[in-house]
Every structure is written in structure tokens, then in C-alpha cells.
């Protein structure tokens, strides 16, 4: 039986983590959860340790200090692969990502190598964000799609399911970015390696407890990363007008968005 593991990075998520763990196991008792805790001062790691006797499929990987979302996910991916996971999810600890959607991602992953829980496929499904935050997110996706010419609606999404083969083939040692940039970088390497990607619609909700980890550094890093990876200028110009008018068709017909199995 294929092993599915949900990687959840945490830093000061004490108010969310127990409820999240109980919710996931309540809906998907055969799943595994790996909490990657960056030595949270609020005792998040200790809360998880206290639940392990109740949930045999619960794992925790303690890191010495806070190093950012990207490095935490890389550590989590490596941990999941060391446990023999075949399907490796990433999701936030704050209920921005609905655990009920894990099943939709897993179903799609039977036919695709990377499945993205998309906020922007067939419309906008975001609750609780101020207009400025939504505008920033949409601009980041438009900017990234235009410069990288990638057939994805939500390139910065943090709710994903990778097949093991993807993470085995990507050189995780070269992935050093964080936040938005980490998601873009992983998508870029996945598609560059020829893997098949799809999106499933999700509803994204703003966190209720705790503080958002978004910062100006995260935004700047993503901006410069896209410039570093951008497609050749003539390719961008050749596709820009077509993509602007026919982006949905571009996404649907791109070879990378076709199923891995006919």
C-alpha cells in the first residue's frame, strides 16, 4: 500500500497544531504526518511529542533554530523519503489549507507527478485577505507566469502533493529560497525535469490564530528569483500576447499539464 505523508513545518503554532493533527487523522487515519518544528519558543514541538503515543503515524523532526519555510520543507521532504513515503504533501499548520482537500490532491496524484491546490483555478477562492494582500499574490503569479512561461494558475501555492520520484530527481541541495520563492523554485525544477503538473481548486482561508510569516524579504526574494530563472526574452515576447488572451487554453494544452498516464 502506498504511503502518504503530510509535511507540516511549524514555528509558534501551538494554538493550531493539535487541532490540525486530530482533523487530518480523523479524516485520513492511514496517512502519516511529519511535523518539522524550528525549535518553536511556544512549545509547539512539545505538544506534538505529547500526541505521538496516541497517533502511531505521527512523526516530528526537531530543528535547532528557525531557518525559514524553504529549508524546513527540504528537511521535511528528506525525512518523508527516509520513511518510505510515496506521496508527499506540503501544507500550512494554520488551517489556511483545508485538510478535507488532501483527498482531492491524492486522487489527482494517481495521474500527475505534482498536484497543486490552486486558489486561482477557475476564479479566485480566498477568504479573509485584505485587498492589498490579494493584489500582491495575484501580481506575483502574473509576473512569474509571464517571465517563466509556465502553464500554472497558482505558481506560489503552498498546498501540494509530490510523487516521490519528483523529489528524488530534484537536487534539493540547490534549493535555498524561502516563502513564495521556494514554491516557485520547486515548480520550476519540477517542470524543467519533464514531470507532469496539474491543479485542483481549493478554498484558501486566512489564519485565525498566530501570525503570518510573510515579509518584505520573502517578496523581494521571489522577485529576484524569477528574474534569475526567466525564459529567453524572445520566448517571453512571442508568448506574452497569446498567453494574455488565451491563458486557460495555454494551461490546458501544454504538454506538462497532461496526465503522466494516458
C-alpha atoms as a printed R data frame, in Angstrom:
    type eleno elety resid chain resno       x      y       z
1   ATOM     1    CA   UNK     A     1   0.000  0.000   0.000
2   ATOM     2    CA   UNK     A     2   1.321  3.437  -0.959
3   ATOM     3    CA   UNK     A     3   2.371  5.608   1.973
4   ATOM     4    CA   UNK     A     4   1.088  9.204   2.044
5   ATOM     5    CA   UNK     A     5   2.836 11.664   4.372
6   ATOM     6    CA   UNK     A     6   1.835 15.262   5.098
7   ATOM     7    CA   UNK     A     7   4.808 17.535   5.847
8   ATOM     8    CA   UNK     A     8   3.843 20.442   8.124
9   ATOM     9    CA   UNK     A     9   6.527 22.998   9.024
10  ATOM    10    CA   UNK     A    10   5.878 24.833  12.291
11  ATOM    11    CA   UNK     A    11   7.140 27.837  14.194
12  ATOM    12    CA   UNK     A    12   4.950 29.004  17.090
13  ATOM    13    CA   UNK     A    13   1.840 27.077  16.004
14  ATOM    14    CA   UNK     A    14   0.829 25.768  19.431
15  ATOM    15    CA   UNK     A    15  -2.724 27.104  19.020
16  ATOM    16    CA   UNK     A    16  -3.222 25.230  15.737
17  ATOM    17    CA   UNK     A    17  -1.148 22.082  15.624
18  ATOM    18    CA   UNK     A    18  -3.120 19.686  17.853
19  ATOM    19    CA   UNK     A    19  -6.400 20.536  16.144
20  ATOM    20    CA   UNK     A    20  -4.784 20.097  12.718
21  ATOM    21    CA   UNK     A    21  -3.326 16.701  13.633
22  ATOM    22    CA   UNK     A    22  -6.638 15.451  15.024
23  ATOM    23    CA   UNK     A    23  -8.522 16.741  11.991
24  ATOM    24    CA   UNK     A    24  -6.207 15.062   9.469
25  ATOM    25    CA   UNK     A    25  -6.165 11.724  11.266
26  ATOM    26    CA   UNK     A    26  -9.909 11.936  11.808
27  ATOM    27    CA   UNK     A    27 -10.439 12.103   8.040
28  ATOM    28    CA   UNK     A    28  -7.420 10.110   6.825
29  ATOM    29    CA   UNK     A    29  -6.375  7.613   9.523
30  ATOM    30    CA   UNK     A    30  -3.939  5.819   7.198
31  ATOM    31    CA   UNK     A    31  -1.970  8.977   6.403
32  ATOM    32    CA   UNK     A    32   1.269  9.888   8.150
33  ATOM    33    CA   UNK     A    33   2.080 13.399   9.392
34  ATOM    34    CA   UNK     A    34   5.613 14.764   9.765
35  ATOM    35    CA   UNK     A    35   5.824 17.983  11.768
36  ATOM    36    CA   UNK     A    36   9.036 19.894  11.097
37  ATOM    37    CA   UNK     A    37   9.466 22.219  14.069
38  ATOM    38    CA   UNK     A    38  12.044 25.014  14.117
39  ATOM    39    CA   UNK     A    39  12.505 24.961  17.904
40  ATOM    40    CA   UNK     A    40   9.307 26.964  18.497
41  ATOM    41    CA   UNK     A    41   9.562 29.056  21.695
42  ATOM    42    CA   UNK     A    42   5.851 28.498  22.380
43  ATOM    43    CA   UNK     A    43   6.310 24.740  22.821
44  ATOM    44    CA   UNK     A    44   4.759 23.546  19.552
45  ATOM    45    CA   UNK     A    45   7.217 20.669  19.399
46  ATOM    46    CA   UNK     A    46   6.339 19.515  22.906
47  ATOM    47    CA   UNK     A    47   2.623 19.492  22.035
48  ATOM    48    CA   UNK     A    48   3.358 17.187  19.094
49  ATOM    49    CA   UNK     A    49   5.575 14.935  21.223
50  ATOM    50    CA   UNK     A    50   2.695 14.560  23.654
51  ATOM    51    CA   UNK     A    51   0.409 13.284  20.898
52  ATOM    52    CA   UNK     A    52   2.716 10.628  19.485
53  ATOM    53    CA   UNK     A    53   1.587  7.892  21.861
54  ATOM    54    CA   UNK     A    54  -1.985  8.466  20.690
55  ATOM    55    CA   UNK     A    55  -1.152  8.577  16.971
56  ATOM    56    CA   UNK     A    56   1.403  5.973  15.779
57  ATOM    57    CA   UNK     A    57   1.582  7.644  12.330
58  ATOM    58    CA   UNK     A    58   2.644 10.993  13.800
59  ATOM    59    CA   UNK     A    59   6.283 11.984  13.375
60  ATOM    60    CA   UNK     A    60   8.250 15.026  14.469
61  ATOM    61    CA   UNK     A    61  11.598 16.317  13.289
62  ATOM    62    CA   UNK     A    62  13.133 18.908  15.617
63  ATOM    63    CA   UNK     A    63  15.392 21.525  14.063
64  ATOM    64    CA   UNK     A    64  17.806 23.593  16.106
65  ATOM    65    CA   UNK     A    65  16.596 27.030  15.033
66  ATOM    66    CA   UNK     A    66  14.306 28.963  12.721
67  ATOM    67    CA   UNK     A    67  15.764 28.952   9.217
68  ATOM    68    CA   UNK     A    68  12.734 29.689   7.084
69  ATOM    69    CA   UNK     A    69   9.972 27.825   5.292
70  ATOM    70    CA   UNK     A    70  12.050 26.578   2.369
71  ATOM    71    CA   UNK     A    71  14.759 24.845   4.420
72  ATOM    72    CA   UNK     A    72  12.076 23.386   6.706
73  ATOM    73    CA   UNK     A    73  10.283 21.854   3.719
74  ATOM    74    CA   UNK     A    74  13.515 20.474   2.281
75  ATOM    75    CA   UNK     A    75  14.238 18.825   5.649
76  ATOM    76    CA   UNK     A    76  10.665 17.520   5.674
77  ATOM    77    CA   UNK     A    77  10.901 16.103   2.162
78  ATOM    78    CA   UNK     A    78  14.090 14.266   3.053
79  ATOM    79    CA   UNK     A    79  12.538 12.948   6.238
80  ATOM    80    CA   UNK     A    80   9.438 11.738   4.367
81  ATOM    81    CA   UNK     A    81  11.545  9.942   1.763
82  ATOM    82    CA   UNK     A    82  13.605  8.302   4.518
83  ATOM    83    CA   UNK     A    83  10.318  6.936   5.895
84  ATOM    84    CA   UNK     A    84   9.451  5.436   2.509
85  ATOM    85    CA   UNK     A    85   6.668  7.899   1.612
86  ATOM    86    CA   UNK     A    86   5.318  7.554  -1.934
87  ATOM    87    CA   UNK     A    87   3.105 10.676  -1.897
88  ATOM    88    CA   UNK     A    88   4.469 13.687  -0.036
89  ATOM    89    CA   UNK     A    89   2.223 16.634   0.778
90  ATOM    90    CA   UNK     A    90   3.088 20.099   1.942
91  ATOM    91    CA   UNK     A    91   0.562 22.222   3.809
92  ATOM    92    CA   UNK     A    92   0.385 25.049   6.341
93  ATOM    93    CA   UNK     A    93  -0.256 24.419  10.022
94  ATOM    94    CA   UNK     A    94  -2.763 27.251  10.424
95  ATOM    95    CA   UNK     A    95  -5.840 25.797   8.636
96  ATOM    96    CA   UNK     A    96  -5.368 28.076   5.638
97  ATOM    97    CA   UNK     A    97  -5.406 24.780   3.745
98  ATOM    98    CA   UNK     A    98  -8.465 22.627   4.411
99  ATOM    99    CA   UNK     A    99  -7.425 19.055   5.371
100 ATOM   100    CA   UNK     A   100 -10.539 17.783   3.576
101 ATOM   101    CA   UNK     A   101  -8.828 18.678   0.276
102 ATOM   102    CA   UNK     A   102  -5.958 16.253   0.871
103 ATOM   103    CA   UNK     A   103  -8.050 13.509  -0.701
104 ATOM   104    CA   UNK     A   104  -8.578 15.565  -3.868
105 ATOM   105    CA   UNK     A   105  -4.839 16.105  -4.206
106 ATOM   106    CA   UNK     A   106  -4.088 12.432  -3.647
107 ATOM   107    CA   UNK     A   107  -6.666 11.367  -6.229
108 ATOM   108    CA   UNK     A   108  -5.119 13.649  -8.854
109 ATOM   109    CA   UNK     A   109  -1.623 12.425  -7.937
110 ATOM   110    CA   UNK     A   110  -2.507  9.000  -9.308
111 ATOM   111    CA   UNK     A   111  -2.126 10.543 -12.768
112 ATOM   112    CA   UNK     A   112   0.227 13.510 -12.209
113 ATOM   113    CA   UNK     A   113   3.642 13.969 -10.638
114 ATOM   114    CA   UNK     A   114   2.866 17.230  -8.840
115 ATOM   115    CA   UNK     A   115  -0.601 18.372  -7.812
116 ATOM   116    CA   UNK     A   116  -1.143 21.968  -6.703
117 ATOM   117    CA   UNK     A   117  -4.061 23.072  -4.532
118 ATOM   118    CA   UNK     A   118  -4.933 26.184  -6.513
119 ATOM   119    CA   UNK     A   119  -6.538 29.381  -5.218
120 ATOM   120    CA   UNK     A   120  -6.882 30.820  -8.729
121 ATOM   121    CA   UNK     A   121  -8.018 27.973 -10.984
122 ATOM   122    CA   UNK     A   122 -11.408 28.922 -12.478
123 ATOM   123    CA   UNK     A   123 -11.712 32.066 -10.368
124 ATOM   124    CA   UNK     A   124 -10.446 33.370  -7.030
125 ATOM   125    CA   UNK     A   125 -11.131 31.371  -3.866
126 ATOM   126    CA   UNK     A   126  -9.557 33.283  -0.981
127 ATOM   127    CA   UNK     A   127 -11.284 34.237   2.267
128 ATOM   128    CA   UNK     A   128 -10.141 36.798   4.808
129 ATOM   129    CA   UNK     A   129  -7.384 38.566   2.896
130 ATOM   130    CA   UNK     A   130  -7.326 42.355   2.614
131 ATOM   131    CA   UNK     A   131  -7.403 43.612  -0.962
132 ATOM   132    CA   UNK     A   132  -3.714 44.618  -0.785
133 ATOM   133    CA   UNK     A   133  -2.629 41.074   0.122
134 ATOM   134    CA   UNK     A   134  -4.753 39.541  -2.630
135 ATOM   135    CA   UNK     A   135  -3.386 42.034  -5.164
136 ATOM   136    CA   UNK     A   136   0.186 41.189  -4.150
137 ATOM   137    CA   UNK     A   137  -0.461 37.460  -4.550
138 ATOM   138    CA   UNK     A   138  -2.141 37.845  -7.937
139 ATOM   139    CA   UNK     A   139   0.613 40.135  -9.195
140 ATOM   140    CA   UNK     A   140   3.265 37.647  -8.049
141 ATOM   141    CA   UNK     A   141   1.559 34.891 -10.039
142 ATOM   142    CA   UNK     A   142   1.074 37.004 -13.170
143 ATOM   143    CA   UNK     A   143   4.677 38.242 -13.025
144 ATOM   144    CA   UNK     A   144   6.026 34.714 -12.532
145 ATOM   145    CA   UNK     A   145   3.862 33.133 -15.244
146 ATOM   146    CA   UNK     A   146   4.851 35.831 -17.742
147 ATOM   147    CA   UNK     A   147   8.598 35.615 -17.169
148 ATOM   148    CA   UNK     A   148   8.895 31.860 -16.744
149 ATOM   149    CA   UNK     A   149   6.178 30.941 -19.289
150 ATOM   150    CA   UNK     A   150   4.833 28.211 -17.015
151 ATOM   151    CA   UNK     A   151   1.308 26.793 -17.564
152 ATOM   152    CA   UNK     A   152   0.036 27.121 -13.982
153 ATOM   153    CA   UNK     A   153  -2.581 29.418 -12.450
154 ATOM   154    CA   UNK     A   154  -1.221 29.389  -8.878
155 ATOM   155    CA   UNK     A   155   2.563 29.209  -9.006
156 ATOM   156    CA   UNK     A   156   3.082 30.381  -5.410
157 ATOM   157    CA   UNK     A   157   0.637 27.950  -3.769
158 ATOM   158    CA   UNK     A   158   1.877 26.120  -0.674
159 ATOM   159    CA   UNK     A   159  -0.640 23.242  -0.685
160 ATOM   160    CA   UNK     A   160   0.845 20.489  -2.849
161 ATOM   161    CA   UNK     A   161   1.328 16.772  -3.343
162 ATOM   162    CA   UNK     A   162   4.541 15.435  -4.874
163 ATOM   163    CA   UNK     A   163   5.125 11.935  -6.062
164 ATOM   164    CA   UNK     A   164   8.321 10.575  -4.559
165 ATOM   165    CA   UNK     A   165  10.063 10.393  -7.942
166 ATOM   166    CA   UNK     A   166   9.950 14.182  -8.308
167 ATOM   167    CA   UNK     A   167  11.767 14.867  -5.052
168 ATOM   168    CA   UNK     A   168  14.268 12.106  -5.771
169 ATOM   169    CA   UNK     A   169  15.199 13.663  -9.100
170 ATOM   170    CA   UNK     A   170  15.386 17.306  -7.954
171 ATOM   171    CA   UNK     A   171  18.713 18.249  -6.378
172 ATOM   172    CA   UNK     A   172  17.372 19.530  -3.062
173 ATOM   173    CA   UNK     A   173  20.840 20.790  -2.111
174 ATOM   174    CA   UNK     A   174  20.479 23.572  -4.681
175 ATOM   175    CA   UNK     A   175  17.114 24.773  -3.314
176 ATOM   176    CA   UNK     A   176  17.833 27.623  -0.905
177 ATOM   177    CA   UNK     A   177  14.914 30.026  -1.279
178 ATOM   178    CA   UNK     A   178  12.041 30.668   1.103
179 ATOM   179    CA   UNK     A   179   8.340 31.542   1.108
180 ATOM   180    CA   UNK     A   180   6.889 32.390  -2.311
181 ATOM   181    CA   UNK     A   181  10.287 31.858  -3.894
182 ATOM   182    CA   UNK     A   182  10.572 28.298  -2.586
183 ATOM   183    CA   UNK     A   183   7.282 27.305  -4.196
184 ATOM   184    CA   UNK     A   184   8.293 28.912  -7.493
185 ATOM   185    CA   UNK     A   185  11.729 27.299  -7.435
186 ATOM   186    CA   UNK     A   186  10.353 23.817  -6.754
187 ATOM   187    CA   UNK     A   187   7.775 24.189  -9.532
188 ATOM   188    CA   UNK     A   188  10.441 25.422 -11.948
189 ATOM   189    CA   UNK     A   189  12.730 22.437 -11.274
190 ATOM   190    CA   UNK     A   190   9.791 20.010 -11.437
191 ATOM   191    CA   UNK     A   191   8.673 21.195 -14.854
192 ATOM   192    CA   UNK     A   192  12.207 21.578 -16.163
193 ATOM   193    CA   UNK     A   193  12.762 17.895 -15.337
194 ATOM   194    CA   UNK     A   194   9.781 16.976 -17.522
195 ATOM   195    CA   UNK     A   195   7.304 15.977 -14.825
196 ATOM   196    CA   UNK     A   196   3.548 16.375 -15.238
197 ATOM   197    CA   UNK     A   197   1.717 19.002 -13.183
198 ATOM   198    CA   UNK     A   198  -1.942 19.730 -12.550
199 ATOM   199    CA   UNK     A   199  -4.057 21.932 -10.267
200 ATOM   200    CA   UNK     A   200  -7.177 21.188  -8.245
201 ATOM   201    CA   UNK     A   201  -9.330 24.016  -6.876
202 ATOM   202    CA   UNK     A   202  -9.219 24.695  -3.138
203 ATOM   203    CA   UNK     A   203 -10.569 27.356  -0.796
204 ATOM   204    CA   UNK     A   204  -7.817 29.282   0.984
205 ATOM   205    CA   UNK     A   205  -8.683 30.877   4.331
206 ATOM   206    CA   UNK     A   206  -6.620 33.420   6.243
207 ATOM   207    CA   UNK     A   207  -5.295 32.081   9.546
208 ATOM   208    CA   UNK     A   208  -7.275 32.692  12.729
209 ATOM   209    CA   UNK     A   209  -4.533 32.017  15.307
210 ATOM   210    CA   UNK     A   210  -0.899 33.096  15.161
211 ATOM   211    CA   UNK     A   211   0.938 35.497  12.899
212 ATOM   212    CA   UNK     A   212   1.529 35.393   9.164
213 ATOM   213    CA   UNK     A   213   5.123 34.561   8.153
214 ATOM   214    CA   UNK     A   214   5.028 36.801   5.048
215 ATOM   215    CA   UNK     A   215   7.629 39.583   4.976
216 ATOM   216    CA   UNK     A   216   9.260 42.054   2.599
217 ATOM   217    CA   UNK     A   217  12.262 39.746   2.379
218 ATOM   218    CA   UNK     A   218  10.055 36.927   1.077
219 ATOM   219    CA   UNK     A   219   8.585 39.199  -1.616
220 ATOM   220    CA   UNK     A   220  11.987 40.549  -2.708
221 ATOM   221    CA   UNK     A   221  13.461 37.056  -2.861
222 ATOM   222    CA   UNK     A   222  10.686 35.840  -5.150
223 ATOM   223    CA   UNK     A   223  11.059 38.886  -7.419
224 ATOM   224    CA   UNK     A   224  14.779 38.282  -7.980
225 ATOM   225    CA   UNK     A   225  14.453 34.511  -8.272
226 ATOM   226    CA   UNK     A   226  12.053 34.872 -11.194
227 ATOM   227    CA   UNK     A   227  14.483 37.217 -12.944
228 ATOM   228    CA   UNK     A   228  17.221 34.642 -12.419
229 ATOM   229    CA   UNK     A   229  15.170 31.834 -13.978
230 ATOM   230    CA   UNK     A   230  13.296 33.816 -16.632
231 ATOM   231    CA   UNK     A   231  12.744 32.366 -20.087
232 ATOM   232    CA   UNK     A   232  14.623 33.852 -23.059
233 ATOM   233    CA   UNK     A   233  13.325 37.345 -23.824
234 ATOM   234    CA   UNK     A   234  12.180 36.411 -27.338
235 ATOM   235    CA   UNK     A   235  10.221 33.454 -25.906
236 ATOM   236    CA   UNK     A   236   8.514 35.753 -23.412
237 ATOM   237    CA   UNK     A   237   7.627 38.305 -26.099
238 ATOM   238    CA   UNK     A   238   6.436 35.631 -28.514
239 ATOM   239    CA   UNK     A   239   4.086 34.125 -25.929
240 ATOM   240    CA   UNK     A   240   3.028 37.219 -23.987
241 ATOM   241    CA   UNK     A   241   0.155 38.359 -26.205
242 ATOM   242    CA   UNK     A   242  -1.127 34.834 -26.786
243 ATOM   243    CA   UNK     A   243  -0.998 33.951 -23.078
244 ATOM   244    CA   UNK     A   244  -2.722 37.194 -22.100
245 ATOM   245    CA   UNK     A   245  -5.700 36.387 -24.326
246 ATOM   246    CA   UNK     A   246  -5.737 32.601 -24.090
247 ATOM   247    CA   UNK     A   247  -4.140 31.631 -20.780
248 ATOM   248    CA   UNK     A   248  -6.693 28.938 -19.994
249 ATOM   249    CA   UNK     A   249  -6.070 27.261 -23.345
250 ATOM   250    CA   UNK     A   250  -2.306 27.591 -22.820
251 ATOM   251    CA   UNK     A   251  -2.568 25.783 -19.472
252 ATOM   252    CA   UNK     A   252  -4.912 23.038 -20.701
253 ATOM   253    CA   UNK     A   253  -2.908 22.202 -23.847
254 ATOM   254    CA   UNK     A   254   0.631 22.423 -22.503
255 ATOM   255    CA   UNK     A   255   2.433 19.035 -22.537
256 ATOM   256    CA   UNK     A   256   3.410 19.436 -18.886
257 ATOM   257    CA   UNK     A   257  -0.232 19.588 -17.788
258 ATOM   258    CA   UNK     A   258  -1.229 16.339 -19.483
259 ATOM   259    CA   UNK     A   259  -1.609 13.174 -17.343
260 ATOM   260    CA   UNK     A   260   1.521 11.092 -16.809
261 ATOM   261    CA   UNK     A   261  -0.527  8.027 -17.852
262 ATOM   262    CA   UNK     A   262  -2.851  8.141 -20.858
